[in-house]
């Protein structure tokens, strides 16, 4: 069984600058984002009722933020479940390695921006919940 990952302090509030031209929101590595970014991707055009995620990473950390629209993020660390509602571009959630996550209840035209601590590797994913439970859940 791997080390337990607490679900405390996952939320990130980004800094913003507002003027007559709109709002500019920003984040900096190792200040707002507690890891070096190796990969960025975004999720768009999620069909009504669809879910994303449904996996855990063995070593990769991720930062999720909702640039437009809204969605629910559900995380599970093997002991406890926590839900976040993301609907503001200056708010994000860190997903540590070893935490199962699911993205649900997308509003129309939602854009999710994700920053990852590692480059993509299929071997770094646990996509089977039974396998995840065997590895991370406390008996």
C-alpha positions as CSV (number, residue, x, y, z in Angstrom):
1,X,0.0,0.0,0.0
2,X,1.3,3.5,-0.9
3,X,1.6,6.5,1.4
4,X,-1.7,8.2,2.4
5,X,-2.4,11.5,0.6
6,X,-4.5,14.0,2.6
7,X,-7.1,16.1,0.8
8,X,-6.3,19.3,2.8
9,X,-5.0,22.4,1.1
10,X,-5.8,21.4,-2.4
11,X,-7.5,24.7,-3.4
12,X,-5.5,27.5,-5.1
13,X,-6.7,31.1,-5.4
14,X,-4.9,32.8,-8.4
15,X,-4.1,36.5,-8.5
16,X,-5.9,38.8,-10.9
17,X,-5.6,42.3,-12.3
18,X,-8.8,44.0,-13.3
19,X,-9.2,47.2,-15.3
20,X,-11.5,48.6,-18.0
21,X,-10.2,46.1,-20.5
22,X,-11.2,43.1,-18.4
23,X,-9.6,40.6,-16.0
24,X,-6.1,39.1,-16.4
25,X,-5.6,36.1,-14.1
26,X,-2.2,34.5,-13.7
27,X,-0.2,31.8,-11.9
28,X,3.5,31.2,-11.4
29,X,5.3,28.0,-10.9
30,X,6.6,27.2,-7.4
31,X,4.6,30.2,-6.1
32,X,0.9,29.6,-7.0
33,X,1.5,26.1,-8.5
34,X,3.6,24.0,-6.1
35,X,5.4,22.1,-8.8
36,X,7.2,22.6,-12.1
37,X,4.9,22.4,-15.2
38,X,5.9,19.9,-17.8
39,X,2.6,19.7,-19.7
40,X,-0.5,21.8,-20.3
41,X,-3.8,20.6,-21.8
42,X,-7.4,21.8,-21.9
43,X,-10.7,20.0,-22.1
44,X,-13.6,21.4,-24.2
45,X,-16.8,20.4,-25.8
46,X,-17.7,17.8,-23.2
47,X,-21.1,16.2,-24.2
48,X,-24.0,16.6,-21.7
49,X,-23.9,13.9,-19.1
50,X,-20.3,12.8,-19.9
51,X,-17.6,12.4,-17.2
52,X,-13.9,12.9,-17.6
53,X,-11.0,11.6,-15.4
54,X,-11.9,8.4,-13.7
55,X,-8.3,7.6,-12.9
56,X,-5.4,8.3,-10.6
57,X,-1.7,9.1,-11.4
58,X,1.1,7.2,-9.7
59,X,3.6,10.0,-9.8
60,X,2.1,13.0,-11.6
61,X,0.5,16.0,-9.9
62,X,-2.1,18.2,-11.7
63,X,-3.7,21.6,-11.3
64,X,-7.2,22.0,-12.7
65,X,-9.0,25.3,-13.2
66,X,-12.2,26.2,-15.0
67,X,-11.5,29.0,-17.5
68,X,-15.2,29.1,-18.6
69,X,-18.4,27.4,-17.6
70,X,-18.5,25.0,-14.6
71,X,-18.0,21.4,-13.5
72,X,-17.8,19.3,-10.4
73,X,-14.5,17.7,-9.4
74,X,-14.7,14.6,-7.1
75,X,-11.4,13.4,-5.5
76,X,-10.8,10.3,-3.4
77,X,-7.6,9.4,-1.5
78,X,-8.5,5.9,-0.5
79,X,-10.2,7.0,2.8
80,X,-12.2,10.1,2.1
81,X,-14.0,11.7,-0.8
82,X,-14.2,15.4,-1.4
83,X,-16.1,17.5,-4.0
84,X,-15.2,20.9,-5.5
85,X,-17.4,23.1,-7.7
86,X,-15.2,24.9,-10.2
87,X,-16.8,27.9,-11.9
88,X,-14.3,30.8,-11.5
89,X,-11.2,31.4,-13.6
90,X,-9.2,32.5,-10.5
91,X,-9.7,29.3,-8.6
92,X,-8.1,25.9,-9.0
93,X,-7.6,22.6,-7.3
94,X,-4.3,20.5,-7.0
95,X,-4.7,16.8,-7.6
96,X,-1.8,15.0,-5.9
97,X,-0.4,11.7,-7.1
98,X,-2.3,8.8,-5.7
99,X,-5.6,10.5,-5.7
100,X,-8.5,9.2,-7.8
101,X,-10.4,12.0,-9.6
102,X,-13.5,12.4,-11.7
103,X,-14.8,15.5,-13.5
104,X,-18.6,15.6,-13.7
105,X,-21.7,17.8,-14.3
106,X,-20.2,20.0,-17.0
107,X,-22.1,23.1,-18.0
108,X,-22.3,24.0,-21.7
109,X,-19.2,25.5,-23.2
110,X,-17.0,24.6,-20.2
111,X,-13.2,25.0,-20.7
112,X,-11.0,23.2,-18.2
113,X,-7.3,24.0,-18.1
114,X,-4.9,21.4,-16.7
115,X,-1.2,21.8,-15.8
116,X,0.7,18.6,-15.1
117,X,4.0,18.0,-13.3
118,X,5.0,15.3,-15.9
119,X,4.9,14.6,-19.6
120,X,2.2,12.2,-20.7
121,X,2.9,8.5,-20.0
122,X,0.2,5.9,-20.2
123,X,2.1,3.8,-17.6
124,X,1.6,6.5,-15.0
125,X,-2.2,6.1,-14.9
126,X,-4.3,3.7,-12.8
127,X,-7.6,3.5,-14.8
128,X,-9.2,0.6,-13.0
129,X,-10.9,1.5,-9.7
130,X,-10.4,-2.0,-8.2
131,X,-6.7,-1.8,-8.9
132,X,-6.7,1.7,-7.3
133,X,-8.4,0.3,-4.2
134,X,-5.9,-2.5,-3.8
135,X,-3.1,-0.1,-4.0
136,X,-4.3,3.0,-2.0
137,X,-7.3,2.1,0.1
138,X,-6.9,1.6,3.9
139,X,-8.3,-1.7,5.1
